[in-house]
Amino acid sequence: MLVRRRAVAVGAFVVAAALLVPGPAVAGPHGGRNHAPDAPTALRVGDQAVACAADGTPVAVRTTTPQLRATLTDPDGDALTATFTLRDGARGTRLWSPTTTPAQGSGADHAVQVPDGRVRDGGTYEWRVQARDARGRKSTTVRCRFAVDATAPGTPQVEPVTGTAPAVYVEDATAGGAGLAGEFRLDAGTSTDVVAFLVAFDGGPQERIDLPAGATSTTVTWTPRTTGPVRLVVQTVDAAGNVSPERLYRFTVGATAGQPAGDARWRLDEGSGTTAADDGVAGAHLTLSPTTTWTDGLRAELAGLPEDRALLFDEPTDEALGAGPVVDPSGSWSVVAIVRADDAGRATAVSQAGRLTDAFRLGTTTRGCALDAASCWAFTVATTPPGTPRAPDVVATSTVPVVPGEWVVLAGVRDGDTGSIRLDVCSLGSSQAPGTGRVVTGAAVAHPYGTAPAGVLRLGAAQDGSRWLGAVSGVRTYASAIGLPEERLVCAGGA
């Protein structure tokens, strides 16, 4: 009996010892070997889900009740739970250990919200997360450090820059004019953790300007398209995403010196460079954007004259910009353009900016076309009846069809004496299908109230965001309402 009891005792000891030795895997719920869960990945923290730094550098968060989030995966595809703990970043003291998250399938995100009062503004902390499967196998513990910054940076400083731009727009003063650029220096002031500025001019879209590491200021350049009061709003952003109070900087863009030229002519035959010259006495030259290029003009395509050039607009940033208004939209005036549309959608070949909207746009539209056409040539003119800041634009259209790849002459005419506008068009066609060159006179549309000259002349784009896709071979403006004789000359000579 003694021998048998001894054998039993020895066998029990061996089994117990074997249970104490960790093995590489145990039987899983699916009958295979059960592996430990993978180490948690994609650790994020805060209300903006900031990714944790792999090197342990604390990431900035702007809330004292941050969310802790991680992705858990299991090599066996088993459901997992997560245990999060929060510790003081300096002493390592445990501050919070919530209950385990509910089990979710492999690859799911697990998240917990730190209760109020556990972390404070200005403190540095570390949180840890560990995955566990249904059989108790645990992953390695992964850590993330974060610093709480719940304090917004101070209001930025704004001041005009002198000596480097055509105009200096001093706060609460009138200066410069439409088309005259000004520079502004933005400074973070007393804040030392600013990483970017948010800038918006005159109610336009807000632009984020990121600062290089260690920098606290930057310079922005802005070119007004119209005259009148302007609001510049600037804010700063710190590393945690906190946004400062607004700095409102007001100034007024002055009227461009002299009256609009009225009569101007751009042959657009330079073929290179960044300037399109005005052949008239006014010298209303246009400046091309860096992406704008040159191409063959009307007579180069139809008559083989290589010296005839045109501006090609095929990029979102293409345009040719004047220094101010050319026509006075309050009286009688005309604008003529030789254009080729490479697309039949809504687009603007020539425009002049106004105070609230374009003073005029010459191009195509997809609304109000005759005979249910998908698009048509259009002359759109703003109107300002007495006592109203703005009224719906007035549009004159043409029955001449829009055919991509064909050249046409567009003549938009505003007659101040009759209070009307019209759009006359002649089709010059293409090298494969020449047009007749006959002027098709458009119907007169009532336009009793003009607008004051305010903004710059543009080719290839408009204030309303519409752009041209195609080419422009020449543009003329007149300080009068032209008729068939002038239009026939352009249609016959292509200039």
LOLOGU-283616 format. One line per field, with one value per residue (C-alpha): y, x, z; chain; residue in three letters. Coordinates in nm, 4 decimals, always signed. Each point is the difference from the previous one (the first is absolute). Layout:
// residues N
Y	c(Y ...) $
X	c(X ...) $
Z	c(Z ...) $
chaine	c(A ...) $
residu	c(ALA ...) $
***
This chain:
// residues 495
Y	c(+0.0000 +0.2370 -0.0503 +0.0657 +0.3211 +0.1246 -0.0625 +0.1891 +0.2949 +0.0154 -0.0100 +0.2839 +0.2128 -0.0528 +0.1056 +0.3071 +0.0959 -0.0365 +0.2392 +0.2598 -0.0050 +0.2553 -0.1559 +0.1724 -0.0613 -0.1816 -0.1615 +0.2663 +0.0121 -0.1201 -0.3106 +0.1477 +0.1574 +0.3258 +0.2834 +0.3149 +0.3114 +0.2368 +0.3140 +0.2820 +0.2395 +0.3394 +0.1611 +0.3365 +0.2503 +0.3109 +0.1409 +0.0289 -0.3596 +0.1080 -0.2885 -0.0926 +0.0445 -0.3215 +0.1450 +0.0773 +0.3770 +0.1428 +0.1110 +0.3094 -0.0255 +0.2845 -0.1694 -0.1117 -0.2917 -0.1631 -0.3126 -0.2847 -0.2188 -0.3040 -0.2715 -0.3636 -0.3024 -0.3708 -0.2499 -0.2571 +0.2449 -0.0189 +0.2736 +0.2192 +0.2324 +0.2917 +0.1268 +0.3639 +0.1563 +0.3636 +0.1097 +0.3231 +0.0717 +0.1106 -0.2318 -0.2984 +0.0000 -0.1755 +0.2569 -0.2035 -0.3568 -0.0406 -0.3238 -0.2181 +0.0948 -0.2335 -0.2783 +0.0843 -0.1821 +0.0063 +0.3299 +0.2134 +0.3297 +0.0121 +0.3331 +0.1449 +0.3558 +0.1316 +0.1444 +0.3628 +0.0789 -0.2657 +0.2209 +0.3734 +0.2728 +0.0110 -0.3579 -0.2884 -0.3515 -0.3554 -0.2495 -0.3694 -0.2552 -0.3799 -0.2448 -0.3238 -0.2862 -0.2219 -0.2611 +0.2575 +0.0351 +0.3573 +0.2165 +0.2072 +0.3367 +0.3058 +0.3532 +0.3523 +0.3315 +0.3229 +0.3547 +0.1955 +0.3517 +0.1339 +0.3673 +0.1889 +0.2110 +0.3771 +0.2309 +0.0430 +0.3277 +0.1395 +0.2870 +0.1204 -0.0494 +0.3002 +0.0224 -0.3398 +0.0179 +0.2559 +0.1029 +0.0317 -0.0691 +0.1708 -0.0946 +0.2236 +0.1952 +0.0211 -0.0959 -0.1806 -0.1108 -0.2992 -0.2116 +0.1530 -0.2640 +0.0612 -0.2012 -0.0692 -0.1329 -0.2447 -0.0602 -0.2435 +0.2663 -0.1408 -0.3565 -0.2391 -0.3159 +0.1306 -0.2297 +0.1714 +0.3067 -0.0004 +0.2876 +0.1226 +0.3139 +0.1748 -0.2938 -0.2388 -0.3560 -0.0475 -0.1025 -0.1821 +0.1093 -0.2435 +0.1360 -0.1590 -0.1468 +0.2778 +0.2827 +0.2360 +0.2287 +0.0009 +0.2389 -0.0292 +0.1831 +0.0878 +0.1710 +0.1642 -0.0523 +0.2817 +0.3325 +0.0657 -0.1182 -0.3280 -0.2191 -0.2051 -0.2632 -0.1819 -0.2749 -0.2176 -0.3757 -0.1829 -0.3563 -0.1337 +0.1548 +0.2853 +0.3088 +0.3547 +0.2824 +0.1857 +0.2987 +0.2250 +0.2338 +0.2498 +0.2130 +0.1516 -0.0592 +0.3339 +0.0799 -0.0659 +0.3234 +0.1498 -0.1176 -0.3396 +0.0031 -0.1168 -0.0460 -0.2703 -0.2787 -0.3142 -0.1816 -0.2788 -0.0623 +0.0127 -0.3793 -0.0049 +0.1738 +0.0955 +0.3254 +0.0612 +0.3573 +0.2485 +0.1593 +0.3026 +0.3188 -0.1044 -0.2617 -0.2389 -0.2931 -0.3445 -0.2228 -0.3746 -0.2481 -0.2338 -0.2949 +0.1864 -0.0938 +0.1098 -0.1861 +0.0541 +0.2733 +0.0174 +0.0945 -0.2476 -0.2830 +0.1149 +0.1843 -0.1429 +0.3278 -0.1087 +0.3537 +0.0001 -0.1256 -0.0523 -0.0702 -0.3605 -0.0606 -0.3658 +0.0059 +0.1012 +0.2885 +0.1446 +0.3656 +0.3385 +0.2808 +0.3764 +0.2677 +0.1481 +0.0462 +0.0657 +0.0717 +0.2180 -0.2302 +0.2902 +0.1419 -0.1191 -0.2463 -0.3122 -0.2979 -0.2180 -0.3264 -0.2602 -0.3296 -0.3748 -0.2117 -0.3468 -0.0967 +0.0764 +0.0589 +0.3240 +0.2102 +0.3569 +0.1239 +0.3710 +0.1719 +0.3107 -0.0275 +0.2020 +0.0751 -0.2943 -0.1953 +0.0248 +0.3256 -0.2137 -0.3481 -0.0976 -0.3715 -0.2882 -0.0983 -0.3105 +0.1887 +0.1827 -0.1193 +0.0100 -0.3152 -0.1996 +0.0036 -0.1492 +0.3135 +0.3295 +0.3119 +0.2530 +0.3608 +0.0394 +0.3509 +0.1076 +0.2619 +0.2267 +0.1627 +0.3055 -0.0891 -0.3629 -0.1345 -0.2684 -0.1452 -0.3145 +0.0155 +0.0713 -0.2534 +0.0351 -0.3210 -0.0985 -0.2655 -0.0728 -0.3499 -0.0685 -0.2469 -0.1065 +0.0644 +0.2742 +0.3672 +0.2731 +0.3762 +0.1074 +0.3626 +0.0993 +0.3450 +0.2181 +0.3024 +0.2549 +0.2106 -0.2797 -0.1779 -0.3361 -0.2637 -0.2449 -0.2689 -0.0180 -0.3030 -0.1017 -0.3538 -0.0328 -0.3802 -0.2182 -0.1067 -0.3069 +0.1899 +0.3751 +0.2221 +0.2641 +0.2996 +0.1442 +0.2070 -0.1360 +0.2898 -0.0997 +0.1204 +0.3097 -0.0682 +0.2778 +0.1233 +0.3471 +0.0168 -0.0409 -0.0353 +0.2080 -0.0964 -0.1952 -0.3012 -0.1240 -0.1434 -0.3727 -0.2458 -0.3683 +0.0362 +0.1868 +0.1180 -0.2585 -0.2851 -0.0967 -0.0541 -0.0385 -0.3243 +0.0903 +0.2896 +0.3775 +0.1533 +0.3673 +0.2396 +0.3573 +0.2363 +0.3165 +0.2959 -0.0059 -0.2310 -0.1357 -0.1199 -0.2227 +0.1985 -0.0549 -0.3599 -0.0838 +0.1365 -0.2335 -0.2973 +0.0636 +0.0684 -0.2098 +0.2836) $
X	c(+0.0000 +0.2825 +0.1562 -0.3255 -0.0748 +0.3471 -0.0508 -0.3299 +0.1573 +0.2867 -0.2428 -0.2066 +0.3115 +0.1048 -0.3447 -0.0040 +0.3481 -0.0943 -0.2910 +0.2373 +0.2278 -0.1229 -0.0410 +0.0092 -0.3708 -0.2984 -0.2999 -0.2264 -0.3763 +0.0169 +0.2023 +0.3361 +0.2847 -0.0992 +0.2498 +0.0345 -0.1665 +0.2151 +0.1340 -0.2596 +0.0571 -0.1222 +0.0027 -0.1805 -0.0921 -0.2155 -0.3127 +0.1912 +0.1330 +0.3652 +0.2315 +0.2412 +0.3719 +0.1982 +0.3031 -0.1966 -0.0071 -0.3151 -0.2596 -0.2066 -0.3743 -0.2383 -0.2458 +0.0069 -0.2332 +0.1861 -0.1095 +0.2533 -0.0279 +0.1851 -0.0517 +0.0166 +0.0689 +0.0364 +0.1945 -0.2744 -0.2756 -0.1485 -0.2010 +0.2007 -0.0458 +0.2265 +0.1213 +0.1082 +0.1910 +0.0999 +0.3109 +0.1697 +0.2686 +0.2609 -0.0507 -0.1647 -0.2810 -0.3150 -0.2782 -0.2781 -0.0668 -0.3434 -0.1860 +0.0900 -0.1621 -0.2623 +0.1296 +0.0180 +0.1201 +0.3610 +0.0913 -0.2502 +0.0731 -0.0310 -0.0398 -0.0633 -0.0611 +0.2073 -0.2368 +0.0172 +0.2474 +0.2615 +0.2291 +0.0678 +0.1046 +0.3794 +0.0563 +0.1765 -0.1453 +0.0474 -0.2686 +0.0407 -0.2125 +0.0071 -0.2122 -0.1452 -0.1809 -0.2782 +0.2459 +0.2001 +0.2961 +0.1351 +0.1935 +0.3011 -0.0832 +0.0369 +0.0450 -0.0807 +0.1007 -0.1959 +0.0084 -0.3165 -0.0193 -0.3509 +0.0990 -0.0526 +0.2884 -0.0178 -0.1446 +0.2492 +0.1493 -0.0476 +0.1869 +0.0545 +0.3368 +0.1552 +0.2429 -0.0597 -0.3466 -0.1767 -0.2387 +0.0124 -0.3380 +0.0149 -0.2670 -0.3103 +0.1292 -0.0582 +0.2835 +0.0952 -0.2560 -0.1431 +0.2827 +0.2637 +0.1478 +0.0808 +0.1951 -0.0872 +0.2218 -0.1699 +0.1592 -0.0892 +0.0697 +0.0623 -0.1061 +0.2931 -0.1789 -0.1669 +0.0343 -0.2271 -0.2081 -0.3575 -0.0555 -0.3137 -0.0353 -0.3340 -0.2214 +0.1824 +0.1075 +0.2299 +0.3540 +0.2359 +0.3643 +0.2306 +0.3144 +0.3457 +0.1263 +0.1078 -0.1585 -0.2527 -0.0866 -0.0617 -0.0880 -0.3009 -0.0656 -0.3500 -0.1235 -0.3443 -0.2279 -0.2389 -0.0041 -0.1678 +0.0254 +0.1767 +0.0034 +0.3139 -0.0583 +0.3004 +0.0211 +0.2820 -0.0001 +0.2189 +0.1340 -0.2993 -0.2444 -0.1179 -0.1032 +0.0552 -0.2556 -0.0387 +0.2136 -0.2123 +0.2013 -0.2078 +0.1149 -0.1445 +0.1224 +0.0014 -0.1270 +0.2488 +0.1554 -0.1789 -0.3114 -0.0351 +0.1735 -0.3070 +0.1841 +0.2664 +0.1288 +0.1963 +0.1182 +0.1526 +0.2726 +0.3000 +0.0311 +0.2231 +0.0538 -0.2420 -0.1437 -0.2755 +0.0358 -0.2798 +0.0501 -0.2062 +0.1163 -0.1261 +0.2733 -0.2399 +0.2408 -0.0906 +0.2166 -0.0142 -0.0108 +0.3046 -0.1962 -0.1460 +0.1557 -0.0145 -0.1421 -0.0952 -0.2559 -0.2992 +0.1921 +0.2783 -0.2539 -0.2225 +0.2444 +0.3420 +0.1366 +0.2357 +0.0442 -0.3588 +0.0033 -0.2508 -0.0155 -0.0769 -0.2070 +0.0144 +0.1035 -0.2076 +0.2365 +0.0263 -0.0988 +0.1178 -0.0592 -0.0167 +0.0885 -0.3497 -0.3328 +0.0079 -0.3647 -0.2391 -0.3017 -0.2251 -0.0145 +0.0262 +0.2757 +0.0886 +0.2336 +0.1021 +0.1953 +0.1231 -0.0318 +0.0123 -0.1912 +0.1471 -0.2934 -0.3716 -0.0619 -0.0452 +0.3166 +0.1340 +0.2490 +0.0031 -0.1268 +0.0322 -0.0407 -0.2564 -0.0547 -0.2298 +0.0057 +0.1518 -0.0879 -0.0200 +0.0854 +0.0397 -0.0032 -0.2465 -0.2869 -0.2128 -0.3130 -0.2660 +0.1220 -0.2337 -0.1376 +0.0851 +0.3687 +0.2295 +0.2191 +0.0135 +0.2117 -0.0810 +0.0647 -0.0739 -0.0125 -0.0552 -0.2623 -0.0478 -0.3437 -0.0248 -0.0388 +0.1125 +0.3504 -0.0441 -0.2562 +0.0068 +0.2401 -0.1430 +0.0942 -0.0059 +0.0522 +0.0543 -0.1583 +0.3376 +0.0877 +0.2992 +0.2198 +0.3182 +0.3092 -0.1555 +0.0961 -0.2610 -0.0056 -0.2085 -0.1148 -0.1687 -0.1576 -0.1573 -0.1941 -0.0422 -0.2388 -0.2523 +0.0752 +0.0601 +0.2621 +0.0421 +0.2408 +0.1003 +0.1937 +0.1692 +0.1283 +0.3420 +0.0100 +0.3101 +0.2594 -0.2141 -0.3307 +0.0369 -0.2845 -0.1941 +0.1253 -0.3523 -0.0988 -0.3069 -0.1503 -0.1423 -0.3256 +0.0210 -0.0601 -0.1086 +0.2814 -0.0923 +0.2419 +0.3748 +0.2616 +0.2974 +0.3474 +0.1659 +0.2095 +0.2677 -0.0363 +0.0766 +0.0410 -0.0673 -0.1732 -0.2670 -0.0798 -0.2778 +0.2509 -0.0840 +0.3039 +0.0726 +0.1062 +0.1304 +0.1839 -0.0373 +0.1588 -0.0829 -0.2075 -0.1227 -0.2008 -0.1818 -0.1293 -0.3148 -0.2719 +0.1369 -0.2108 +0.0231 +0.2781 +0.2504 -0.1069 +0.0330 +0.3548 +0.1010 -0.1823 +0.1632 +0.3528 +0.0164 +0.1533) $
Z	c(+0.0000 +0.0817 -0.3417 -0.1836 +0.1905 -0.0744 -0.3728 +0.0015 +0.1797 -0.2464 -0.2955 +0.1440 +0.0473 -0.3631 -0.1308 +0.2231 -0.1094 -0.3635 +0.0493 +0.1384 -0.3050 -0.2675 -0.3429 -0.3377 -0.0556 +0.1434 -0.1549 -0.1495 -0.0194 -0.3602 +0.0850 -0.1123 +0.1929 +0.1696 -0.0443 +0.2034 -0.1506 -0.2025 +0.1634 -0.0278 -0.2905 -0.1275 +0.3436 -0.0049 +0.2655 +0.0402 -0.1620 -0.3290 +0.0186 -0.0112 -0.0879 +0.2769 -0.0645 -0.0524 +0.1794 +0.3171 -0.0491 +0.1630 -0.2546 +0.0762 +0.0663 +0.0759 +0.2365 +0.3643 -0.0772 -0.2905 -0.1765 -0.0095 -0.3073 -0.1430 -0.2597 +0.1203 -0.2184 +0.0718 -0.2134 +0.0598 -0.0913 +0.3502 +0.1692 +0.2346 +0.2962 +0.0888 +0.3345 +0.0177 +0.2885 +0.0525 +0.1894 +0.0965 -0.2577 +0.2521 +0.2997 -0.1653 +0.2561 -0.1192 -0.0374 -0.1591 -0.1043 -0.1553 -0.0420 -0.2951 -0.3287 -0.1492 -0.2261 -0.3693 -0.3080 -0.1096 -0.1720 +0.1915 +0.1731 +0.3794 +0.1769 +0.3453 +0.1186 +0.2894 +0.2634 +0.1008 +0.2762 -0.0785 -0.2116 +0.0118 -0.2408 -0.0262 +0.1214 -0.1772 +0.0168 -0.1216 -0.0879 -0.0633 -0.1792 -0.0061 -0.2005 +0.1414 -0.1697 +0.1388 +0.1321 +0.1933 -0.2341 +0.0161 -0.2403 +0.0869 +0.1552 -0.2267 +0.1328 -0.1168 +0.1566 -0.0347 +0.1326 +0.0735 -0.1424 +0.0419 -0.0167 -0.3260 -0.1319 +0.0241 -0.2638 -0.2880 -0.1148 -0.3534 -0.1584 -0.3583 -0.1680 -0.1694 -0.2893 -0.1628 -0.1634 -0.2209 +0.2787 +0.3800 +0.1585 +0.3387 +0.2529 +0.0010 -0.3008 -0.3750 -0.2330 -0.3188 -0.2530 -0.1821 -0.1387 +0.2306 +0.2318 +0.3642 +0.2582 +0.3625 +0.2784 +0.2364 +0.3405 +0.2781 +0.2620 +0.3469 -0.0893 -0.0405 -0.1202 -0.3157 -0.3034 -0.2549 -0.0873 -0.1322 -0.2440 -0.1783 -0.2130 -0.0416 +0.0897 -0.2324 +0.0822 +0.2977 -0.0924 +0.2385 -0.0158 +0.1816 +0.1620 -0.0219 +0.3264 +0.2355 -0.2010 +0.1589 -0.2918 -0.3741 -0.2821 -0.2303 -0.3272 -0.1133 -0.3167 +0.0169 -0.2981 +0.0944 +0.1805 +0.3354 +0.3631 +0.0780 +0.3119 +0.0668 +0.2704 +0.1479 +0.2649 +0.1320 +0.0573 +0.2520 -0.0138 +0.1924 -0.2486 +0.2213 -0.1985 +0.1205 +0.0068 -0.3291 -0.0864 -0.2231 -0.2226 -0.2031 -0.2912 -0.3175 -0.3536 -0.1789 -0.3463 -0.2773 -0.1179 -0.2970 -0.1802 -0.1691 -0.3351 -0.1893 -0.3313 +0.0222 -0.2217 +0.0742 -0.3145 +0.2130 -0.2583 +0.2373 -0.0045 +0.3090 +0.3303 +0.2748 -0.1383 -0.2539 -0.1244 -0.0632 -0.3416 +0.1038 +0.1643 +0.3409 +0.0497 +0.1765 -0.0200 +0.1337 +0.2164 -0.0605 +0.2871 +0.0140 -0.1454 -0.2995 -0.3349 -0.3643 -0.3002 -0.3654 -0.0594 -0.2324 -0.3153 +0.0759 +0.0075 -0.2877 -0.2314 +0.0891 +0.1387 +0.2803 +0.1338 +0.1237 +0.3581 +0.2785 +0.3711 +0.0952 +0.3120 +0.0999 +0.3668 +0.3069 +0.0787 -0.3525 -0.0413 -0.1277 +0.2473 -0.0493 +0.2527 +0.0203 -0.1794 -0.3737 -0.0801 +0.1995 +0.0449 +0.0974 -0.3530 -0.3595 -0.0753 -0.1971 +0.0296 -0.2953 +0.0253 -0.2484 +0.1843 -0.0457 +0.2485 +0.0565 +0.2220 -0.0188 +0.3708 +0.1938 -0.0335 -0.0142 -0.2591 +0.0976 +0.3144 +0.2105 +0.3753 +0.1913 +0.3649 +0.0812 -0.3259 -0.3464 -0.1777 -0.3144 -0.1282 -0.3646 -0.0755 +0.0190 +0.2258 +0.0542 +0.1106 -0.1993 -0.3397 -0.2986 -0.1617 +0.3137 -0.0902 +0.2664 -0.0151 -0.1868 -0.0392 +0.2723 +0.1025 +0.3718 +0.1483 +0.3603 +0.0826 +0.3011 +0.0164 +0.2287 +0.3666 -0.0382 +0.0591 -0.2634 -0.2406 -0.2148 -0.2932 -0.3451 -0.2701 -0.3783 -0.1992 -0.3632 -0.2207 -0.1628 +0.1276 +0.2229 -0.1890 +0.1831 -0.2096 -0.2178 +0.0090 +0.0468 +0.0554 +0.2999 +0.0209 +0.3246 -0.0262 +0.2707 -0.1286 +0.2762 -0.2064 -0.0535 +0.3293 -0.1641 -0.0690 -0.2882 -0.1171 -0.3653 -0.1287 -0.3241 -0.0535 -0.1636 +0.0327 -0.0088 -0.2572 -0.0786 -0.0071 -0.0664 +0.1157 -0.1912 +0.1970 -0.0145 +0.3029 +0.1770 +0.1966 +0.3365 +0.1507 +0.2212 +0.3708 +0.2366 +0.2251 +0.1272 +0.2946 -0.0325 +0.2747 +0.1059 -0.1248 +0.2803 -0.0984 -0.2343 -0.3501 -0.0317 -0.2831 +0.0626 +0.3357 +0.1936 +0.3494 +0.0281 -0.0431 -0.3584 -0.2212 -0.3707 -0.1642 -0.3410 -0.1664 -0.0386 -0.3116 +0.0540 +0.2112 -0.0553 +0.2178 -0.1014 +0.2001 -0.2138 -0.1248 -0.3288 -0.2923 -0.3059 -0.1793 +0.2833 +0.0492 -0.3689 -0.0043 +0.2809 -0.1539 -0.3383 +0.1201 +0.3154 +0.2016) $
chaine	c(A A A A A A A A A A A A A A A A A A A A A A A A A A A A A A A A A A A A A A A A A A A A A A A A A A A A A A A A A A A A A A A A A A A A A A A A A A A A A A A A A A A A A A A A A A A A A A A A A A A A A A A A A A A A A A A A A A A A A A A A A A A A A A A A A A A A A A A A A A A A A A A A A A A A A A A A A A A A A A A A A A A A A A A A A A A A A A A A A A A A A A A A A A A A A A A A A A A A A A A A A A A A A A A A A A A A A A A A A A A A A A A A A A A A A A A A A A A A A A A A A A A A A A A A A A A A A A A A A A A A A A A A A A A A A A A A A A A A A A A A A A A A A A A A A A A A A A A A A A A A A A A A A A A A A A A A A A A A A A A A A A A A A A A A A A A A A A A A A A A A A A A A A A A A A A A A A A A A A A A A A A A A A A A A A A A A A A A A A A A A A A A A A A A A A A A A A A A A A A A A A A A A A A A A A A A A A A A A A A A A A A A A A A A A A A A A A A A A A A A A A A A A A A A A A A A A A A A A A A A A A A A A A A A A A A A A A A A A A A A A A A A A A A A A A A A A A A A) $
residu	c(MET LEU VAL ARG ARG ARG ALA VAL ALA VAL GLY ALA PHE VAL VAL ALA ALA ALA LEU LEU VAL PRO GLY PRO ALA VAL ALA GLY PRO HIS GLY GLY ARG ASN HIS ALA PRO ASP ALA PRO THR ALA LEU ARG VAL GLY ASP GLN ALA VAL ALA CYS ALA ALA ASP GLY THR PRO VAL ALA VAL ARG THR THR THR PRO GLN LEU ARG ALA THR LEU THR ASP PRO ASP GLY ASP ALA LEU THR ALA THR PHE THR LEU ARG ASP GLY ALA ARG GLY THR ARG LEU TRP SER PRO THR THR THR PRO ALA GLN GLY SER GLY ALA ASP HIS ALA VAL GLN VAL PRO ASP GLY ARG VAL ARG ASP GLY GLY THR TYR GLU TRP ARG VAL GLN ALA ARG ASP ALA ARG GLY ARG LYS SER THR THR VAL ARG CYS ARG PHE ALA VAL ASP ALA THR ALA PRO GLY THR PRO GLN VAL GLU PRO VAL THR GLY THR ALA PRO ALA VAL TYR VAL GLU ASP ALA THR ALA GLY GLY ALA GLY LEU ALA GLY GLU PHE ARG LEU ASP ALA GLY THR SER THR ASP VAL VAL ALA PHE LEU VAL ALA PHE ASP GLY GLY PRO GLN GLU ARG ILE ASP LEU PRO ALA GLY ALA THR SER THR THR VAL THR TRP THR PRO ARG THR THR GLY PRO VAL ARG LEU VAL VAL GLN THR VAL ASP ALA ALA GLY ASN VAL SER PRO GLU ARG LEU TYR ARG PHE THR VAL GLY ALA THR ALA GLY GLN PRO ALA GLY ASP ALA ARG TRP ARG LEU ASP GLU GLY SER GLY THR THR ALA ALA ASP ASP GLY VAL ALA GLY ALA HIS LEU THR LEU SER PRO THR THR THR TRP THR ASP GLY LEU ARG ALA GLU LEU ALA GLY LEU PRO GLU ASP ARG ALA LEU LEU PHE ASP GLU PRO THR ASP GLU ALA LEU GLY ALA GLY PRO VAL VAL ASP PRO SER GLY SER TRP SER VAL VAL ALA ILE VAL ARG ALA ASP ASP ALA GLY ARG ALA THR ALA VAL SER GLN ALA GLY ARG LEU THR ASP ALA PHE ARG LEU GLY THR THR THR ARG GLY CYS ALA LEU ASP ALA ALA SER CYS TRP ALA PHE THR VAL ALA THR THR PRO PRO GLY THR PRO ARG ALA PRO ASP VAL VAL ALA THR SER THR VAL PRO VAL VAL PRO GLY GLU TRP VAL VAL LEU ALA GLY VAL ARG ASP GLY ASP THR GLY SER ILE ARG LEU ASP VAL CYS SER LEU GLY SER SER GLN ALA PRO GLY THR GLY ARG VAL VAL THR GLY ALA ALA VAL ALA HIS PRO TYR GLY THR ALA PRO ALA GLY VAL LEU ARG LEU GLY ALA ALA GLN ASP GLY SER ARG TRP LEU GLY ALA VAL SER GLY VAL ARG THR TYR ALA SER ALA ILE GLY LEU PRO GLU GLU ARG LEU VAL CYS ALA GLY GLY ALA) $
***
